[in-house]
Amino acid sequence: MSDARNRMVARAAREIAPGMVVNLGIGLPTKVVDHLSADFPVCLHTENGLSGIGPTLPPEAANRNLIDAGGAYVSTVPGSAFFDSAVSFALVRSGRLDLTMLGAFEVAETGDLANWKIPGKFSPGAGGGIELAQKARRVVVLTTHTDRAGNPKLKSACALPITARACVNRVFTDLAVIDITPAGFTLRELAVGVSLAEVTEATGAALLLPGGEIPTF
């Protein structure tokens, strides 16, 4: 990963509090596990049937039967549990996840999330994102601030198919940390070396600013 993305993932890892049950979605969120200390008291969940996830491993050191939802080789920790999809989604649907971290194609200022399909491009399906976004107690997104063409991913309204409405609480990007509030996007932190003007220009909706000095990460 680039330094900016690595810094974003490291910052997002600090969102996890001891004792939480946390789902790490496909893409950038799966990298969060590698920014948690080995003895950090958290239960990480992946919807393909594992709770209690340890660091990702290179192929030569991995058990090839142990993968996360994105297909990365993962390890276990004391207390890890394996289960089928029915049990896994029972955990999700019954509201037992304190936090889910998801990727995104677009996030609206109302908290709407679009992260499963771009029309005209191949999609493997909605996966667990729809239920994770609706049922977790807190939903945060990890994504680049703009797409490859430089278009904003944070917008006044999503143009892509919606995964879930009014579900996102916070967005971590390579440029900033932004909360979804009743008034819209609210800037909380800036990435080191990024100016306020850069973030404002890259955001496709009004960006509310906090009073005083803006923290950096």
N, C-alpha and C positions, 0 to 999 in steps of 0.2 A: 504494500500500500504506500501511497504518497505520505509525506510527513503530515500534510494537512488532514488527510483521512485518519491516519493513525492517532493524531491528537484529538480528533473528534471522537473516535471510539474510546480512547482513554478517558475523555471527559464524561462520556455517557456511562462508563462503568461506575463513576462516582454517584450515579443516580440510585444505585443499588444499596439498600441498607441491610445490616445484619438481620438474619432471620427471615428474609423475604423468600417467596416462591416466585421465580422469574422465568418467563418464556423468552428465548432468544430466537427471533425470526430469521428467515433465509437472507443471506447477503451480509451486509456490514454488521448487523447485530450479532451474528455468530462469532465475530472476532472479539466480542466483549469478554468472553471467558478468559482470554489470554492476558487481560489487564486486571484480573482479580488474583490476589495472593492465594496460594494453595490452601491456606488454613482459614480463608474467609468464610464465615458461617452463612451460606446461602444455598438454597436448593434450586438449581437450574433445571428447567424442563424443556424437552423438545417433543413436538407433537407426534413424532413417529414412534414414541414409546419408551422414553427414558427420563427419569428424574435423578438428579445427582450427577451432574456432568463435570468432568475434570478438563484440564487443558487439551487442546487439539494436538495431535501427534503427526509426525511425518510418516509416510507409508511404511518405511522399514521398521518402525517401532510400534505400529498400530496393530490392534486386533481388527481385522478387516470386516468383522461382523458389527462393529460399533461405529455408527455414523450419526450425525445430527440431521436435522430436516433438510439442510443444504448439501448433504453428502460428504461433509468433512469428517475425517477420522477423529473421534473423541475418546477420552479415557473416563474411567469411573472413579468415584471417591467412596470412602466408607459410608455405607447406607444407601448407595445407589439402588434403584429399583427398575425393573423392566416390566412392561405391560403392553397389551394390545391397543389398537386404535380406539376401541370402544371405551376403555378405561381412561386413556389419555384425554379424549375429548369430553368425558364425564368430568374430569378435573377442570377443564376449561369452562364447560357450560355451567357448572355449579358455582362458578365465581371464586375458585380457590387460588387463582393467580393474583398476586399482589401487583405484578407489573408485567407488561409485555413490551418488548422492543421490536419494532417492525421497520422494514424498508418502505420506500414510497416512490411513486412516480410523480404524484402531486399531493399537496396538502392545501386545503382551503382555510381562509381566515376564520371560518366557523368551526374548524376542527374536522371537516369531512376528509376522508382518506381515499386515495385511489392508488392501489399498489398491486393489482393482480392482472391487468390486461391493457395492452396498447392495441387498438383495432388495426388489423392488417399485419400484425406481427404474431409469431408463434407464442402461445402461452400454454404451459403445462396444466393450467387449471387454477382455480381460486385457492386451493390448498386450505390451510387452517386459518388464513388471514381474516376471513369474514367473522368467524366466531371469536377469534382472539381479540379483534378490535372491539367487538361488542361486549365481551364478557369479562375481560381483565379489569381489575379495579383502577388501574392507571395505564395509559397507553402513551409511549414515547416513540418517536420516529428518528431514525438515523438515515440521512440522505445527503447527497451533494446539494448545494444551494441552487444550482442550475443544471440543466441537462447538457448533453454533449454539444448541442448546438448553441448553448448559452442562454436558453430560455428559462425563465424562472420556474422552479418547482413549487414555490410557495405563492399561492394565487388568491385572488378574491373569490374565485369559484373553480372547482375542478371541471376540466373538460373531458377527462377520461372516465370510464365506468367506475362508479363508486363502490368501494369495498364496504365502508360503513360510514354513517353520518355522525357528525358531532362527537367523535370518539377520541381525537388526539388531544393530549394535554400539553405536550412539549415536543419541540423539534430540535435535534442536534444536527448542525450542518458543518461543512468545512469552513464556514465563515462565522457562524454565530450560534448562540443558544436562544431560542425564541419560544415563548409561551403562547398558548391559545387562551385568550381571556374573553369575557363577554364583549369587550370593545374591539377584539381582533388580535392581530399579531403584536406581541409586546416583546421588545428586545430585552434580554437579560444579561448576555455576555457576548463579547467579541473574541474571535480567534486572535492570537498574537500576530501582529503585523498587518491586520485587516482594519481598514478605516470604516467609519460610520457611513461615509458616502458610498463605499463599495457595496456594503450590505443593503443599503436603501435602494441603490440602482438595480441590484440583483433580485429584489423582492417584488413580486407582481401584485402587491396590494399595499395599502397604507401600513406603515410600521410605527407603532407607538414607542416612544423612548422613555426610559426611566429617568427620574431626577438624579442629579449628581453624576459622579464618575462611573463609567461603565466597566465592570470587571472584565478581565481577560482570562483565557484558558489556553 
